[in-house]
């Protein structure tokens, strides 16, 4: 691949290659990106712990 640059992941500080011509610049390596995407996708899921259990 031509013109690849090295960049450090903002989360784990591992160096990874980025394409400088990409539409959006990468900030995270592939492993951190997967973890962050999973957290993003699950942020709207409701858990049992989220509900208050009030007995009146």
N, CA and C of each residue as an Amber inpcrd file, in Angstrom:
protein
   168
   0.8440000  -1.1900000   0.0000000   0.0000000   0.0000000   0.0000000
   0.8810000   1.2420000   0.0000000   0.5360000   2.1530000  -0.8300000
   1.3850000   3.3330000  -0.9170000   0.8840000   4.4620000  -0.0180000
   1.8280000   5.2010000   0.5310000   1.4890000   6.3880000   1.2990000
   0.8790000   6.1470000   2.6660000   1.1040000   4.9810000   3.2530000
   0.5500000   4.7210000   4.5790000   1.4030000   5.4220000   5.6410000
   0.7510000   5.9960000   6.6440000   1.4570000   6.6600000   7.7330000
   1.2330000   5.9100000   9.0280000   2.1550000   6.0690000   9.9590000
   2.0270000   5.4410000  11.2720000   1.3960000   6.4430000  12.2390000
   0.5200000   5.9300000  13.1010000  -0.1330000   6.7760000  14.0840000
  -0.3000000   5.9780000  15.3630000  -0.3360000   6.6520000  16.5110000
  -0.5200000   5.9530000  17.7850000  -1.9840000   5.9770000  18.1850000
  -2.4660000   4.8360000  18.6410000  -3.8410000   4.7060000  19.1070000
  -4.0390000   5.5840000  20.3460000  -5.1380000   6.3240000  20.4010000
  -5.4010000   7.2000000  21.5450000  -5.7050000   6.4210000  22.8200000
  -6.1520000   5.1760000  22.6620000  -6.5300000   4.3970000  23.8380000
  -5.3950000   3.5160000  24.3570000  -4.8240000   2.6810000  23.4960000
  -3.8160000   1.7160000  23.9680000  -2.3840000   2.0980000  23.5980000
  -2.1950000   3.1900000  22.8650000  -0.8720000   3.7200000  22.4890000
  -0.0630000   2.8120000  21.5660000  -0.7150000   1.8530000  20.8990000
  -0.0460000   0.9740000  19.9400000   0.0330000   1.7040000  18.6000000
   1.1580000   1.5470000  17.9080000   1.2890000   2.1670000  16.5880000
   0.5680000   1.3330000  15.5440000  -0.1590000   2.0020000  14.6440000
  -0.8430000   1.3230000  13.5550000  -0.7650000   2.1870000  12.3080000
  -1.0120000   1.5770000  11.1560000  -0.9270000   2.3030000   9.8860000
  -2.2690000   2.9160000   9.5320000  -2.2230000   4.1530000   9.0320000
  -3.4340000   4.8330000   8.5780000  -3.2400000   5.3200000   7.1470000
  -4.3370000   5.4180000   6.4400000  -4.3150000   5.9510000   5.0890000
  -4.5660000   7.4600000   5.1810000  -3.5780000   8.2700000   4.8450000
  -3.7450000   9.7270000   4.9670000  -4.7990000  10.2990000   4.0180000
  -5.1800000   9.5260000   2.9950000  -6.1870000  10.0000000   2.0440000
  -7.5990000   9.5470000   2.4140000  -7.7350000   8.8760000   3.5440000
  -9.0560000   8.4050000   3.9670000  -9.9580000   9.5940000   4.2820000
 -11.2430000   9.3940000   4.1190000 -12.2070000  10.4660000   4.3500000
 -12.1970000  10.9180000   5.8090000 -12.1070000   9.9500000   6.7320000
 -12.0270000  10.2540000   8.1570000 -10.7370000   9.6600000   8.7110000
  -9.9800000  10.4620000   9.4230000  -8.7170000   9.9850000  10.0030000
  -9.0010000   9.0450000  11.1650000  -8.2870000   7.9220000  11.1910000
  -8.4370000   6.9600000  12.2920000  -7.7640000   7.4920000  13.5490000
  -8.3870000   7.2570000  14.6870000  -7.8000000   7.6550000  15.9650000
  -7.4320000   6.4390000  16.8010000  -8.0330000   5.2770000  16.4670000
  -7.8540000   4.0700000  17.2660000  -7.4410000   2.9020000  16.3780000
  -6.6690000   1.9650000  16.9590000  -6.2860000   0.7490000  16.2300000
  -7.5280000  -0.1260000  16.0320000  -7.3940000  -1.1740000  15.2550000
  -8.5620000  -2.0110000  14.9430000  -9.1870000  -2.6560000  16.1850000
  -8.3670000  -3.1220000  17.1350000  -8.9200000  -3.7730000  18.3340000
  -9.6970000  -2.7760000  19.1920000  -9.1270000  -1.5900000  19.4010000
  -9.8190000  -0.5730000  20.1950000 -11.0740000  -0.0890000  19.4670000
 -11.0040000   0.0030000  18.1520000 -12.1620000   0.4220000  17.3650000
 -13.3240000  -0.5560000  17.5390000 -13.0030000  -1.8590000  17.5240000
 -14.0450000  -2.8780000  17.7100000 -14.6920000  -2.7520000  19.0840000
 -13.8490000  -2.5800000  20.1270000 -14.3710000  -2.4460000  21.4870000
 -15.2620000  -1.2180000  21.6110000 -14.7940000  -0.0950000  21.0560000
 -15.5450000   1.1570000  21.1400000 -16.8620000   1.0670000  20.3610000
 -16.8390000   0.3930000  19.1990000 -18.0630000   0.2340000  18.4080000
 -19.0840000  -0.6060000  19.1710000 -18.5990000  -1.6730000  19.8250000
 -19.4940000  -2.5370000  20.5990000 -20.1330000  -1.7400000  21.7410000
 -19.3320000  -0.9330000  22.4350000 -19.8560000  -0.1060000  23.5180000
 -20.8810000   0.8940000  22.9690000 -20.5930000   1.4810000  21.8130000
 -21.4930000   2.4490000  21.1840000 -22.8260000   1.7860000  20.8120000
 -22.7460000   0.5940000  20.2070000 -23.9560000  -0.1020000  19.7860000
 -24.8160000  -0.5410000  20.9660000 -24.1880000  -0.8330000  22.1010000
 -24.9280000  -1.3450000  23.2520000 -25.3590000  -0.2610000  24.2320000
 -25.0400000   0.9910000  23.9670000 -25.3500000   2.0290000  24.9410000
 -26.8480000   2.2710000  25.1100000 -27.6480000   1.8760000  24.1100000
 -29.0830000   2.1030000  24.2210000 -29.8430000   0.8810000  24.7240000
 -29.1460000  -0.2230000  24.8990000 -29.8160000  -1.4240000  25.3940000
 -30.1330000  -1.2530000  26.8740000 -31.3380000  -1.6200000  27.2530000
 -31.7380000  -1.4980000  28.6570000 -31.3660000  -2.7680000  29.4110000
 -30.9320000  -2.5740000  30.6300000 -30.5940000  -3.7000000  31.4860000
 -31.5630000  -3.7080000  32.6630000 -31.7100000  -4.8370000  33.2900000
 -32.5940000  -4.9560000  34.4550000 -32.1410000  -3.9900000  35.5590000
 -30.8180000  -3.8260000  35.7130000 -30.2810000  -2.9620000  36.7700000
 -30.6610000  -1.4890000  36.5520000 -31.0080000  -1.1100000  35.3340000
 -31.3340000   0.2810000  35.0350000 -32.6910000   0.7020000  35.5940000
 -33.5330000  -0.2530000  35.9280000 -34.8570000   0.0810000  36.4220000
 -34.8670000   0.1610000  37.9440000 -35.5720000   1.1530000  38.4780000
 -35.7130000   1.2600000  39.9330000 -36.7580000   0.2560000  40.4020000
 -36.4500000  -0.4130000  41.4830000 -37.3660000  -1.3960000  42.0310000
 -37.9420000  -0.8160000  43.3250000 -38.9700000   0.0120000  43.1630000
 -39.5540000   0.6650000  44.3310000 -40.8500000  -0.0330000  44.7330000
 -40.9220000  -0.4260000  45.9820000 -42.1650000  -1.0060000  46.5170000
 -42.9070000   0.0650000  47.2690000 -44.1520000   0.3190000  46.8500000
 -44.9480000   1.3580000  47.5470000 -45.9180000   0.7280000  48.5260000
